[in-house]
């Protein structure tokens, strides 16, 4: 009898953990990352370690909307409800397909509701998933964001639910308790449901002209705002004192939840992780610890009131956003089960808290760090919080021994010379005029895919990026210019607004494209529309007036007839502009050799399995291989974007790498059991579900990132019919 009761209890725990819809049962994938817990876990066992090698492609759906010229992407983790799979195409069309066959049921295009206004096309953004809500009867809705609008679509037929917001949508510019109509705002990650509320985060500009990242809940039936939590506190709110400037809430942006949420419905708590405050690399206009940027937040899901919080980085100047939501886990301490919250960071740390009260479950030490900056006005925090356990899941410092000896000797010597010239001896060295090695880098450590947790074993899995970046600050001269031509003004305005992403020579940096010869692609009119509306990773620059935009166009597009025109200086009118900063950076530059290869030694990407109850690592593997180094003695590992899914069948499925493979590992020892070539790389997280007793593994193959081919395929794998 005890054995039967134990088994029954275990089943109830698993069902509660994955929060499955009644009609889909354990076989469903009813929401982004599978569940409120955000742990990427499937209880399905049909595909296991003994038969995974028999998986075959059973259908492929082409969503359409590929934009090869602009390296379109598709990072969606689709959901499966009542036999229908819902996802988003590269150009933001929502679709529903038969989850067993891939046959299309309907598509919804957000452009069709624009009444001929196609400007939203230019503010497309990656959509990593959608949200489902039902009243438990006939009302079934899909909510997702395209551009700056949150759309509400009938899940059965793909038509807008006109009773929601304004004719089926709400503008995310509205309801932020500040005028942000000219600022960039969208979302990349879906909201989460609590009763009749959808709780939303946002993606905002990472420059100075950024909207605040306040968290909002909207009534899912009407679209009306139900509550707001100010991540940049207003006067009278807790945390307001952590900003030295009492007016910071009026003009500082960021501190946004761009990676999504998790939910403890039983306790009525929604959990979120926030990004850094703007501007990312200079904090002279926002001195202080800057609550609630870079923080783990536990909010009352019904009211938005604070339950508890913890700040993981004080006064961030390294772009160390918390890049994935907290996950709900259960650990064992001294024989007792503890409901906990785990957070992985770009820095390679794992923070663990009691879910109910925020008490750290491992000691966190406020550790002295470098606190001197050569940037005027900067004021750094003298300490940063460092967890004592588990150990970091990646390297956190690049010494001379960590430079890449696989490079040709001449390249190695050049890399070594540059490494010596940069600030390089501490992971918390601030950005500098001489250049600072930022490692762990801007893209993790842990990235937006987030960690995976197996509730049956207590193991947490995280794929880590180990790539160094160089951030070099530049002093922007603020001397008023009495007489300028368009070319001179355009060059100046480019440096202050565009150089951060596209570099001083317009050659591009990081994931941002080159602007060399861009005049072959854009006319003056289309370029002006681009500047005003933005596109993908590029925010809108609505704060620039017509004359300023024309000056930038004359420089970038090499419009020689325009370059000699007299420019009427607007600096005097903008001398009190709160978005005008004394510093920018030369670009988002990876630390690479002159051939464009990693300057640091491998591994550049790993898969890690850690027992959260003990803090001990169970296994660690280099993830993927860079073919540029055929003489490497072992796989080099590669950067990865997207996450894994773990199953009760003993498997860990993950794509995420630029080599374009979907892999299955033995979850207990990390042995690679199966891999298959995908149509293009899948920078996304798989969805796993069952229909009519058949288990499917589905992933979106969008490519585009890291200069890989773009695609529009959703592919499904299953075992052959017997």
MIKOL-425822 format. One record per residue (C-alpha): x, y, z; residue number from 1. Coordinates in Angstrom, 1 decimal. Layout:
BEGIN
       u       v       w  tikol
       X       Y       Z    NUM
...
//
This chain:
BEGIN
       u       v       w  tikol
     0.0     0.0     0.0      1
     2.8     2.4     0.8      2
     4.5     1.7    -2.5      3
     1.2     2.4    -4.4      4
     0.7     5.7    -2.5      5
     4.2     6.8    -3.2      6
     3.8     6.2    -6.9      7
     0.5     8.1    -6.8      8
     2.1    11.0    -5.0      9
     5.0    11.1    -7.5     10
     2.6    11.2   -10.5     11
     0.6    14.1    -8.9     12
     3.9    16.0    -8.3     13
     4.9    15.6   -12.0     14
     1.5    16.6   -13.3     15
     1.5    19.7   -11.0     16
     5.1    20.5   -12.1     17
     4.4    20.5   -15.8     18
     1.0    22.3   -15.5     19
    -0.6    20.5   -18.4     20
    -3.9    21.3   -19.9     21
    -6.5    18.6   -19.1     22
    -7.2    17.8   -22.7     23
    -3.6    17.4   -23.7     24
    -2.6    15.4   -20.5     25
     1.0    14.7   -19.8     26
     1.6    14.5   -23.6     27
     1.0    18.2   -24.1     28
     3.3    21.2   -24.5     29
     0.7    23.8   -23.4     30
     2.9    26.8   -23.0     31
     6.3    28.4   -23.6     32
     9.0    26.0   -22.4     33
     6.3    23.5   -21.4     34
     5.1    24.7   -18.1     35
     4.7    27.4   -15.5     36
     7.8    26.1   -13.9     37
     9.8    26.9   -17.0     38
    11.9    23.7   -16.6     39
    11.7    22.3   -20.1     40
    10.7    18.9   -18.9     41
     8.6    16.2   -20.6     42
     7.3    13.2   -18.7     43
     7.0    11.2   -22.0     44
     8.9     7.9   -22.2     45
     8.1     6.4   -25.6     46
    11.4     7.7   -27.0     47
    14.2     6.6   -24.7     48
    17.9     5.8   -24.6     49
    17.3     2.4   -26.2     50
    15.4     3.6   -29.3     51
    16.3     7.2   -29.9     52
    18.5     6.2   -32.9     53
    15.4     5.1   -34.7     54
    13.9     8.7   -34.8     55
    12.8     9.8   -38.3     56
    11.6    13.0   -39.8     57
     7.8    12.6   -40.0     58
     6.8    16.1   -41.3     59
     8.2    19.5   -42.2     60
     6.1    22.7   -42.2     61
     7.3    25.8   -44.1     62
     6.0    28.9   -42.3     63
     7.1    31.3   -45.1     64
     8.5    34.8   -44.7     65
    12.2    34.0   -45.1     66
    14.3    37.2   -45.6     67
    17.8    35.9   -46.6     68
    19.2    39.4   -47.4     69
    18.6    40.4   -43.8     70
    19.4    37.1   -42.1     71
    15.9    36.5   -40.8     72
    15.6    34.3   -37.7     73
    13.0    32.1   -36.1     74
    13.5    31.3   -32.4     75
    10.0    30.2   -31.5     76
     9.3    27.4   -29.0     77
     5.9    26.3   -30.3     78
     3.0    25.2   -28.1     79
     0.6    22.2   -28.6     80
    -3.0    22.5   -27.5     81
    -5.8    20.0   -28.3     82
    -3.8    18.6   -31.3     83
    -2.9    21.9   -32.8     84
     0.6    23.3   -32.9     85
     0.9    27.1   -32.7     86
     4.0    29.0   -33.8     87
     5.3    32.1   -35.5     88
     7.1    32.6   -38.9     89
    10.2    34.6   -39.6     90
     8.0    37.6   -40.6     91
     5.8    37.3   -37.5     92
     2.8    35.5   -39.0     93
     1.0    33.4   -36.4     94
     0.0    29.9   -37.6     95
    -1.9    26.8   -36.4     96
    -1.0    23.4   -37.9     97
    -2.1    19.8   -37.2     98
     0.5    18.7   -34.6     99
     0.5    15.1   -36.0    100
     0.8    15.9   -39.7    101
     2.1    19.5   -40.0    102
    -0.9    20.4   -42.2    103
    -1.8    24.1   -41.9    104
    -5.1    25.0   -40.4    105
    -4.8    28.8   -40.5    106
    -2.4    31.8   -40.6    107
    -2.8    35.2   -39.1    108
    -0.8    38.1   -40.5    109
    -0.5    41.2   -38.3    110
     0.1    43.3   -41.4    111
    -3.5    42.7   -42.6    112
    -4.8    44.8   -39.7    113
    -2.6    47.9   -40.5    114
    -5.0    49.4   -43.1    115
    -2.1    49.7   -45.6    116
     0.4    51.1   -43.1    117
     3.4    48.8   -43.5    118
     5.7    50.7   -41.2    119
     5.4    47.9   -38.6    120
     7.3    45.6   -41.0    121
    10.4    47.5   -40.0    122
    10.1    46.8   -36.3    123
     9.8    43.1   -36.7    124
    11.5    41.3   -33.8    125
    12.3    37.7   -33.0    126
     9.3    36.0   -31.4    127
    10.2    33.1   -29.1    128
     6.7    31.9   -28.4    129
     3.0    32.6   -27.9    130
     0.6    32.4   -25.0    131
    -2.6    30.4   -24.8    132
    -5.7    31.2   -22.6    133
    -9.1    29.6   -22.4    134
   -12.1    30.0   -20.2    135
   -12.4    26.2   -20.1    136
   -15.3    26.4   -22.5    137
   -15.4    27.7   -26.0    138
   -13.3    30.8   -25.6    139
    -9.7    29.9   -26.7    140
    -7.2    32.6   -27.4    141
    -3.6    33.0   -28.6    142
    -1.8    36.2   -27.5    143
     1.5    37.2   -29.0    144
     3.5    40.4   -29.9    145
     4.4    41.6   -33.4    146
     6.1    45.0   -33.5    147
     4.8    47.1   -30.6    148
     1.4    45.5   -30.5    149
     0.1    42.6   -28.3    150
    -2.5    40.7   -30.5    151
    -5.3    38.5   -29.3    152
    -6.3    35.8   -31.8    153
    -9.0    33.2   -31.8    154
    -7.2    29.9   -31.4    155
    -9.7    28.0   -33.5    156
    -9.9    30.2   -36.6    157
    -7.1    32.7   -36.5    158
    -9.3    35.8   -36.4    159
    -8.7    38.7   -34.2    160
   -10.7    38.9   -31.0    161
   -12.1    42.4   -31.5    162
   -13.3    42.7   -27.9    163
    -9.7    42.7   -26.7    164
    -8.1    46.2   -26.6    165
    -8.6    48.2   -29.7    166
   -10.0    45.8   -32.4    167
    -8.0    42.9   -31.1    168
    -4.7    44.5   -30.0    169
    -3.1    46.8   -27.5    170
    -0.1    49.1   -28.1    171
     2.7    48.4   -25.6    172
     3.7    52.0   -25.7    173
     0.5    52.7   -23.6    174
     0.1    52.3   -19.9    175
     3.8    52.7   -18.8    176
     3.1    55.8   -16.6    177
     5.5    57.8   -18.8    178
     5.3    59.1   -22.4    179
     7.3    56.7   -24.5    180
     5.5    57.1   -27.8    181
     8.7    57.9   -29.6    182
    10.7    55.1   -28.0    183
    11.3    51.5   -29.0    184
     9.3    48.8   -27.3    185
     8.2    45.3   -28.2    186
     8.6    41.8   -26.6    187
    10.6    38.8   -27.7    188
     9.2    36.4   -25.2    189
     5.6    35.5   -24.5    190
     3.7    36.6   -21.4    191
     2.4    34.2   -18.8    192
    -1.2    33.6   -17.6    193
    -2.6    33.9   -14.1    194
    -6.3    33.4   -14.0    195
    -7.7    36.1   -16.4    196
    -4.5    38.1   -16.5    197
    -1.6    38.0   -19.0    198
     1.6    39.3   -17.4    199
     4.0    40.9   -19.9    200
     7.6    42.0   -20.0    201
     9.2    44.0   -22.8    202
    12.3    44.5   -25.0    203
    13.5    48.1   -25.1    204
    16.4    50.0   -26.6    205
    19.7    49.4   -24.9    206
    20.9    52.9   -25.6    207
    20.3    56.0   -23.6    208
    16.9    56.7   -25.2    209
    15.1    53.7   -23.7    210
    11.7    53.1   -22.4    211
    11.3    51.8   -18.8    212
    10.9    48.1   -18.5    213
     7.9    48.1   -16.1    214
     6.0    44.8   -15.7    215
     2.3    45.0   -16.6    216
    -0.7    42.7   -16.3    217
    -3.6    43.0   -18.7    218
    -7.0    41.5   -18.5    219
    -7.0    38.8   -21.1    220
   -10.6    39.4   -22.0    221
   -10.6    43.1   -22.4    222
    -7.0    44.2   -22.7    223
    -7.3    46.7   -19.9    224
    -4.2    47.1   -17.7    225
    -4.8    45.4   -14.3    226
    -1.6    46.4   -12.5    227
     1.9    47.7   -13.1    228
     5.2    47.1   -11.2    229
     7.7    49.9   -11.7    230
    11.1    48.2   -12.2    231
    12.5    51.8   -12.0    232
    10.8    52.9    -8.8    233
     8.7    56.1    -8.6    234
     8.8    58.4    -5.6    235
     7.5    56.8    -2.4    236
     8.1    53.2    -3.7    237
    10.7    50.8    -2.2    238
    14.0    50.9    -4.1    239
    13.6    54.6    -5.1    240
    16.5    55.5    -2.8    241
    18.9    53.3    -4.7    242
    19.0    55.9    -7.5    243
    21.2    58.9    -6.5    244
    19.2    61.1    -9.0    245
    15.7    61.6    -7.6    246
    14.4    62.3   -11.1    247
    16.0    59.1   -12.7    248
    12.6    57.5   -13.1    249
    11.6    60.2   -15.6    250
    14.3    59.4   -18.2    251
    16.2    56.2   -17.4    252
    15.0    53.1   -19.2    253
    15.7    49.4   -19.3    254
    15.4    47.2   -16.2    255
    13.1    45.2   -18.4    256
    11.9    41.6   -18.3    257
    12.8    40.5   -21.8    258
    13.4    36.8   -21.1    259
    10.0    35.7   -19.8    260
     8.4    34.5   -16.5    261
     7.8    31.5   -14.3    262
     4.8    31.0   -12.0    263
     4.0    29.3    -8.7    264
     0.2    29.3    -9.1    265
    -0.4    27.6    -5.7    266
     1.4    30.5    -3.9    267
     0.1    33.1    -6.4    268
     3.7    34.3    -7.2    269
     5.0    35.3   -10.6    270
     8.8    35.3   -10.9    271
    10.9    37.5   -13.2    272
    14.5    38.5   -14.0    273
    15.3    42.0   -15.1    274
    17.9    43.4   -17.5    275
    20.3    46.3   -16.9    276
    19.3    49.9   -16.8    277
    20.2    52.1   -19.8    278
    22.7    53.0   -21.0    279
    24.4    49.5   -20.7    280
    28.0    50.6   -20.6    281
    28.0    54.0   -18.8    282
    26.2    54.7   -15.6    283
    27.2    58.3   -14.9    284
    23.6    59.5   -15.3    285
    22.2    56.7   -13.1    286
    24.6    56.4   -10.2    287
    23.5    54.2    -7.3    288
    22.7    50.5    -7.1    289
    19.8    50.9    -9.5    290
    17.0    48.7    -8.2    291
    15.3    46.8    -9.7    292
    17.7    46.4   -12.6    293
    19.5    43.0   -12.7    294
    17.2    41.6   -10.1    295
    15.2    38.5    -9.4    296
    11.7    39.6    -8.6    297
     8.9    37.6    -6.8    298
     5.6    39.5    -7.3    299
     2.0    38.8    -6.2    300
     0.5    37.6    -9.5    301
    -2.9    39.1    -8.7    302
    -1.8    42.6    -7.7    303
     1.9    43.1    -8.8    304
     3.0    43.8    -5.2    305
     6.5    42.8    -4.3    306
     6.9    39.6    -2.3    307
    10.7    39.6    -2.3    308
    13.7    40.5    -4.6    309
    17.4    40.0    -4.9    310
    19.8    42.1    -7.0    311
    22.5    40.0    -8.8    312
    24.6    42.9   -10.1    313
    24.8    46.3    -8.6    314
    25.0    49.3   -11.0    315
    25.6    47.2   -14.1    316
    28.0    48.6   -16.7    317
    28.7    45.2   -18.4    318
    25.4    44.4   -20.0    319
    25.0    41.5   -17.5    320
    21.2    41.3   -17.9    321
    19.6    38.3   -16.2    322
    19.2    36.5   -19.5    323
    16.6    33.8   -18.6    324
    13.6    33.6   -16.2    325
    13.9    31.8   -12.9    326
    12.9    28.2   -12.9    327
    10.9    26.4   -10.2    328
    12.8    23.4    -8.7    329
    12.7    21.2    -5.6    330
    15.9    20.3    -3.8    331
    16.7    18.1    -0.9    332
    18.6    19.4     2.2    333
    19.2    17.3     5.3    334
    16.5    14.9     4.1    335
    13.9    17.6     3.6    336
    12.3    18.8     0.4    337
    12.5    22.6    -0.3    338
    10.6    24.4    -3.0    339
    13.3    26.5    -4.6    340
    14.0    29.0    -7.3    341
    17.1    28.6    -9.5    342
    18.6    31.4   -11.7    343
    21.6    31.0   -14.1    344
    23.5    34.1   -15.2    345
    25.6    35.4   -18.0    346
    28.5    35.4   -15.5    347
    28.3    31.6   -15.0    348
    26.7    31.8   -11.5    349
    23.8    29.7   -10.3    350
    21.7    31.4    -7.6    351
    19.4    29.3    -5.5    352
    16.6    30.7    -3.2    353
    13.7    29.5    -1.1    354
    10.8    30.1    -3.4    355
     8.4    31.4    -0.8    356
    10.6    33.9     1.1    357
    13.7    34.6    -1.1    358
    16.1    33.2     1.5    359
    19.4    32.2    -0.2    360
    19.9    28.4     0.0    361
    23.7    28.8    -0.6    362
    25.8    31.6     1.0    363
    26.1    34.7    -1.2    364
    29.2    36.9    -0.5    365
    29.4    40.6    -1.3    366
    32.8    40.5    -2.8    367
    35.1    43.5    -3.3    368
    35.6    44.4    -7.0    369
    37.4    47.1    -9.0    370
    35.6    50.4    -8.4    371
    37.6    53.0   -10.2    372
    36.7    54.2   -13.7    373
    38.4    56.6   -16.1    374
    35.0    57.7   -17.4    375
    34.0    61.0   -15.9    376
    30.9    60.8   -13.7    377
    30.9    57.1   -13.3    378
    30.4    55.7    -9.8    379
    30.9    51.9    -9.5    380
    29.7    49.6    -6.8    381
    32.6    48.5    -4.5    382
    31.2    45.0    -4.2    383
    29.2    42.4    -6.2    384
    27.3    39.3    -4.9    385
    29.0    36.0    -5.6    386
    27.3    32.7    -4.6    387
    29.5    30.2    -2.8    388
    27.9    27.1    -4.5    389
    27.5    25.6    -7.0    390
    30.9    26.5    -8.6    391
    30.6    28.7   -11.8    392
    29.6    26.6   -14.9    393
    32.2    28.4   -17.0    394
    35.6    30.3   -16.9    395
    35.4    33.8   -15.5    396
    38.8    35.2   -16.3    397
    41.0    35.2   -19.4    398
    44.7    34.8   -18.5    399
    47.5    34.6   -21.0    400
    47.3    30.8   -20.7    401
    43.7    31.1   -22.0    402
    44.7    32.7   -25.3    403
    44.1    30.5   -28.4    404
    47.2    28.5   -29.3    405
    45.3    26.9   -32.2    406
    45.8    30.1   -34.1    407
    48.8    30.6   -36.5    408
    51.7    32.0   -34.5    409
    51.6    35.4   -36.1    410
    47.9    35.7   -35.2    411
    48.5    34.4   -31.7    412
    51.2    37.0   -31.2    413
    48.9    39.8   -32.4    414
    46.1    38.6   -30.1    415
    48.6    38.5   -27.2    416
    49.7    42.0   -27.8    417
    46.1    43.3   -27.9    418
    45.2    41.3   -24.8    419
    48.1    43.0   -22.9    420
    46.8    46.4   -24.0    421
    43.3    45.9   -22.5    422
    42.1    45.8   -19.0    423
    42.0    42.0   -18.4    424
    42.6    41.0   -14.8    425
    39.1    41.0   -13.3    426
    35.6    40.0   -14.6    427
    34.3    43.3   -13.0    428
    36.7    45.7   -14.7    429
    34.6    48.5   -16.0    430
    34.5    49.7   -19.6    431
    37.4    52.0   -20.3    432
    39.0    54.3   -22.9    433
    41.8    51.8   -23.4    434
    39.4    48.9   -23.9    435
    38.3    46.2   -21.5    436
    38.0    42.5   -21.9    437
    34.4    41.6   -20.9    438
    34.4    37.9   -19.9    439
    32.1    36.2   -19.3    440
    30.9    37.9   -22.4    441
    27.8    39.8   -23.5    442
    26.1    36.7   -24.8    443
    26.7    34.6   -21.7    444
    27.4    32.3   -19.9    445
    23.9    31.3   -19.6    446
    21.7    32.8   -22.4    447
    18.1    33.4   -23.2    448
    17.3    29.7   -23.7    449
    17.7    29.2   -20.0    450
    18.5    26.1   -17.9    451
    16.6    22.8   -17.9    452
    15.7    20.9   -14.8    453
    14.7    17.2   -14.3    454
    12.3    16.9   -11.3    455
    13.0    13.1   -11.2    456
    16.7    13.4   -10.6    457
    17.3    16.9    -9.3    458
    19.8    17.7   -12.1    459
    20.0    21.1   -13.7    460
    21.3    21.4   -17.3    461
    22.7    24.6   -18.8    462
    24.4    25.2   -22.1    463
    27.0    27.9   -21.7    464
    28.7    30.3   -24.1    465
    32.4    31.1   -23.5    466
    33.3    34.0   -25.7    467
    35.2    37.1   -24.8    468
    34.3    40.6   -26.0    469
    36.1    43.9   -26.0    470
    34.3    47.1   -24.9    471
    36.1    50.4   -25.6    472
    34.5    53.6   -24.5    473
    34.8    56.8   -26.6    474
    34.5    60.4   -25.4    475
    31.9    62.2   -27.4    476
    32.9    65.8   -27.9    477
    30.1    68.1   -26.9    478
    31.6    71.3   -28.2    479
    28.9    73.2   -30.0    480
    29.5    73.6   -33.8    481
    28.5    77.0   -35.2    482
    28.7    75.9   -38.9    483
    28.4    72.3   -40.2    484
    27.6    70.8   -43.5    485
    25.4    67.7   -43.7    486
    28.5    65.4   -44.0    487
    30.1    66.8   -40.9    488
    26.9    66.7   -38.9    489
    26.0    63.2   -40.2    490
    29.4    61.9   -39.2    491
    29.0    63.4   -35.7    492
    25.4    62.0   -35.3    493
    26.5    58.6   -36.6    494
    29.1    58.4   -33.9    495
    26.7    59.3   -31.1    496
    23.8    57.2   -32.3    497
    25.0    54.4   -34.6    498
    28.6    53.6   -33.9    499
    27.8    51.5   -30.8    500
    26.3    48.8   -33.0    501
    27.9    49.3   -36.4    502
    31.4    50.4   -35.4    503
    33.5    53.5   -36.2    504
    34.2    52.3   -39.8    505
    30.6    51.1   -40.4    506
    31.9    47.5   -40.7    507
    29.5    46.1   -38.2    508
    30.2    44.5   -34.8    509
    28.9    41.5   -32.9    510
    25.6    40.5   -34.4    511
    25.1    43.9   -36.1    512
    25.6    44.2   -39.8    513
    28.0    46.2   -41.9    514
    26.7    49.4   -43.5    515
    29.3    49.4   -46.2    516
    27.5    49.8   -49.6    517
    24.1    50.0   -47.9    518
    23.2    52.7   -50.5    519
    22.7    49.8   -52.9    520
    19.9    48.5   -50.7    521
    18.2    51.6   -49.4    522
    16.9    54.8   -51.0    523
    16.9    58.0   -49.0    524
    13.2    57.5   -48.3    525
    13.4    53.9   -47.2    526
    16.5    54.6   -45.1    527
    14.6    57.4   -43.4    528
    11.7    55.0   -42.7    529
    14.2    52.5   -41.2    530
    15.7    55.1   -38.9    531
    12.2    56.1   -37.6    532
    10.8    52.6   -37.2    533
    13.8    50.3   -36.5    534
    14.1    46.7   -37.6    535
    14.9    43.5   -35.7    536
    17.8    44.3   -33.3    537
    17.8    48.0   -34.4    538
    15.6    50.3   -32.3    539
    13.6    53.2   -33.7    540
    15.4    56.6   -33.5    541
    12.2    58.8   -33.3    542
    14.0    61.2   -31.1    543
    16.0    62.4   -34.1    544
    14.4    65.2   -36.1    545
    14.1    65.3   -39.9    546
    17.3    67.4   -40.4    547
    19.3    65.1   -38.2    548
    18.1    62.0   -40.0    549
    18.8    63.5   -43.4    550
    22.4    64.3   -42.2    551
    23.0    60.7   -41.1    552
    21.6    59.5   -44.4    553
    24.0    61.8   -46.4    554
    26.9    60.2   -44.5    555
    25.8    56.5   -44.5    556
    24.3    56.4   -48.0    557
    27.1    58.6   -49.4    558
    24.6    61.1   -50.8    559
    27.2    63.5   -52.2    560
    24.8    66.1   -53.5    561
    23.4    66.4   -49.9    562
    26.7    66.4   -48.1    563
    27.6    70.0   -48.9    564
    24.2    71.4   -47.7    565
    24.3    73.7   -44.6    566
    23.2    71.9   -41.4    567
    21.3    74.0   -38.9    568
    22.8    72.9   -35.5    569
    20.2    71.8   -33.0    570
    22.6    71.2   -30.1    571
    21.5    74.4   -28.3    572
    17.9    73.2   -28.2    573
    19.0    69.8   -26.9    574
    21.7    70.9   -24.4    575
    19.4    69.6   -21.6    576
    18.6    66.4   -23.4    577
    18.7    63.6   -20.7    578
    19.5    61.0   -23.4    579
    22.7    62.8   -24.5    580
    25.7    61.0   -22.9    581
    29.4    62.0   -22.8    582
    30.5    58.5   -23.9    583
    29.6    55.8   -26.3    584
    31.5    52.6   -27.4    585
    33.3    51.6   -30.6    586
    30.9    48.7   -31.1    587
    29.9    45.3   -29.8    588
    33.2    43.6   -30.6    589
    34.0    40.0   -29.9    590
    37.7    39.4   -29.0    591
    38.8    37.8   -32.3    592
    41.9    37.2   -34.2    593
    42.7    39.0   -37.5    594
    41.1    36.1   -39.3    595
    37.9    36.5   -37.3    596
    38.5    33.4   -35.1    597
    38.2    33.3   -31.3    598
    41.1    34.8   -29.6    599
    40.6    32.7   -26.5    600
    41.2    29.0   -26.2    601
    38.4    26.5   -26.4    602
    35.9    25.4   -25.2    603
    33.6    28.1   -26.6    604
    30.5    26.3   -25.6    605
    29.7    23.5   -23.0    606
    26.8    21.4   -21.7    607
    26.7    21.1   -17.9    608
    24.8    18.9   -15.5    609
    24.7    19.9   -11.8    610
    23.0    18.3    -8.9    611
    21.2    21.3    -7.2    612
    20.8    19.5    -3.9    613
    24.6    19.0    -3.5    614
    26.0    21.6    -5.8    615
    28.2    19.0    -7.4    616
    28.7    18.7   -11.2    617
    27.7    15.3   -12.5    618
    29.1    15.8   -16.0    619
    30.4    18.5   -18.4    620
    30.8    18.2   -22.2    621
    32.1    20.5   -24.9    622
    29.0    21.3   -27.0    623
    29.5    21.3   -30.8    624
    32.7    21.7   -32.9    625
    34.1    24.6   -34.9    626
    35.3    23.2   -38.3    627
    37.8    26.0   -38.6    628
    40.1    24.1   -36.2    629
    40.4    20.5   -37.7    630
    43.6    19.9   -35.7    631
    41.9    20.4   -32.3    632
    42.4    17.3   -30.2    633
    38.7    17.3   -29.0    634
    35.5    19.2   -29.9    635
    36.0    22.9   -29.5    636
    32.5    23.7   -28.3    637
    30.5    26.5   -30.0    638
    28.2    29.3   -29.0    639
    24.6    28.2   -28.6    640
    21.3    30.0   -28.6    641
    18.2    28.1   -27.5    642
    17.8    25.5   -24.7    643
    17.5    21.8   -24.1    644
    14.5    19.7   -23.1    645
    14.9    16.7   -20.7    646
    12.6    13.7   -20.7    647
    11.5    10.9   -18.4    648
    12.9     8.6   -21.2    649
    16.4     9.5   -20.1    650
    17.2    12.0   -22.9    651
    18.3    15.5   -23.2    652
    17.4    17.1   -26.6    653
    19.1    20.2   -27.8    654
    19.9    22.0   -31.1    655
    21.0    25.7   -30.5    656
    24.4    25.4   -32.3    657
    25.5    26.9   -35.6    658
    26.4    23.5   -37.0    659
    22.7    22.9   -37.7    660
    22.3    19.6   -35.8    661
    19.6    18.4   -33.4    662
    21.3    16.1   -30.7    663
    20.1    13.7   -28.1    664
    22.3    13.0   -25.0    665
    22.0    10.5   -22.2    666
    20.8    12.8   -19.4    667
    22.7    10.9   -16.7    668
    26.2    10.8   -18.2    669
    26.2    13.2   -21.1    670
    27.0    10.6   -23.8    671
    25.8    11.6   -27.3    672
    23.3     9.0   -28.5    673
    21.8    10.6   -31.7    674
    22.2    13.6   -34.0    675
    20.6    14.7   -37.2    676
    21.3    17.5   -39.7    677
    18.5    20.1   -39.7    678
    17.5    22.2   -42.8    679
    19.2    25.2   -41.2    680
    20.5    25.8   -37.7    681
    17.8    25.9   -35.0    682
    18.4    28.7   -32.5    683
    15.4    27.6   -30.6    684
    14.1    25.2   -27.9    685
    12.4    21.9   -28.9    686
     8.8    21.1   -28.0    687
     7.9    17.5   -27.0    688
     4.4    16.2   -27.0    689
     2.2    13.1   -27.7    690
    -0.8    12.6   -30.0    691
    -2.7     9.3   -30.2    692
     0.1     7.6   -28.3    693
     2.9     8.9   -30.5    694
     5.7    11.1   -29.2    695
     6.9    14.0   -31.3    696
    10.0    16.2   -31.1    697
     9.5    19.5   -32.9    698
    11.9    22.4   -33.4    699
    11.9    25.6   -35.4    700
    14.8    25.9   -37.9    701
    15.2    29.6   -38.6    702
    18.9    30.1   -38.9    703
    20.2    33.6   -39.7    704
    22.2    34.1   -36.5    705
    26.0    34.1   -36.7    706
    25.8    34.5   -40.5    707
    24.1    31.1   -41.0    708
    21.5    30.5   -43.7    709
    18.0    31.5   -42.9    710
    15.0    29.2   -43.1    711
    11.3    28.8   -42.2    712
    11.0    25.1   -41.3    713
     9.4    23.5   -38.4    714
    10.4    19.8   -38.3    715
     9.0    16.9   -36.4    716
    10.7    13.6   -35.5    717
     9.1    10.5   -34.2    718
     9.7     6.7   -34.0    719
     8.5     4.7   -37.1    720
     5.1     3.1   -36.9    721
     5.3    -0.6   -36.0    722
//
